[in-house]
Amino acid sequence: MSASDDPRRVHFQSPKYLVERLDAIADLFDKDRTDLLVEAIREYLADTAEDETFQELVATKYYDDQLEFETVKQLVGAETAQRLRLLKADLEDEPLDLAAPDDDIDIYGPDATAGDTDASQR
């Protein structure tokens, strides 16, 4: 068990009817209320992490330096976080300082042919 798996006591208020329903389900499955809560939270977090709108929000805040990489990793998982890190690095790179080609240089070479750009003939 890693340090991140160590149990942590959490206290929160909930409407009475939700606790009663949770207890009824726990009794039905012969489970502990805490086990059901942890399972529900785990599923919610997994579903949220896969949500495209959520990922876009995380990416935007990460690109705007409002979220640290470790937080992004917790929110969307290591693989997606690494992809966002690489994209952010690409966005932060300075554009290549390339001069435009000279007008007298044929960049396509002597064997280049023009394609038909008239879409109505397709």
N, C-alpha and C positions, 0 to 999 in steps of 0.2 A: 504494500500500500504506500503510495507516494504521499508527500505532504499535502498535495492538492486534493487527495482523496480523504483526508482526515475529516471526520464529521464536525460540523459547526452548528451550534444551536442558533435557531432563528425564531424570533417571536414576532407574530403579526396578528392583526385583527381580521376577522372574517365574519361575514353574515352568518348568523346561527343556522339558517337553513342549509348553507353549503357544508358546514361542519357535520350536520346531521346526515346529509346525503352521503358525504364521504365516509362517515362511520358505518352507515348501512352497507355501502359497497365493500368496505374493509371486512365487515362481518360476513358478508356473502362469500367473499373469496378467502376468508380466513387469513387475512393479511393485517398488518399493522397500518394505522393511519399514516404514519411517517413514510412507510414504504410506498404507499400510493401517491403521496404528495411528491416525493422525490422522483418517482416514475413519471408523473404528470409534468413536472418541471423539466425533466430531461427531454421528454417528447416535444414539449413546447419550444425549448431552446433549439432542438434539432430542426424542427419545422421552420422556425424563424430564421435560422442560419441559412437555410436553403431558399428562402424567399427572395426573389429577384429585386423587389423594391427595397428590402432591407439591405441586401448586398450593395445596391447602388448608393444608399444612404451612408453605409460604412465607407465605401470607396470615396465618396465625395468628402466626407469629413477627414479621412486619412490623407487624401491629396491636398486638402487645405490645412494640413498639420494640426488638426483638432483631435486626432486620435494617434496614439503611439502604436507601433507595430505589434507589440505584445497584446495590447487590447484588441486589435484587429484579429489577431490569431485566436483569441478567446471567443470572439463574436462569430467569426465565419469559418474557423478551422484553419489548420496549418497550410493546406494546399492552396486554398483560395487566397489566404493572406500572402503567401509567397508570390502568387501571380500578381496580386495588387502591388506588392513591393517592387517587382520587376517593371510593371507598367509605370509606377511612379518614378522610378529611376529613368526610364525612357523619356517621360514627360519633362523631367528636370534637366536632361542633357541639353547642352547648347547645340543648336543646329549646326550642321557642317557648313563651314565657310568656303563654299565652292563658287568659283567664278562662272558666269554664264559662258557657254561655248561661243567661240568666234563665229560671226555670220558666214564666213567663207569656208567653214568646216562642215562637211556632210556627216552628221553624227549617225545616220542610219546606214551609211555605206552605199556603194554603187548598185547593189543588187536588191535594194528595197523596192517594194511595189506598194502602190496605194490600194487600200481596200475600198469597197463600195460602201459609202456612208448613207445611201438612200434607203431608209428603213421601209419605205412603201413597197419596195421590190422584194421583200422577204416573204 
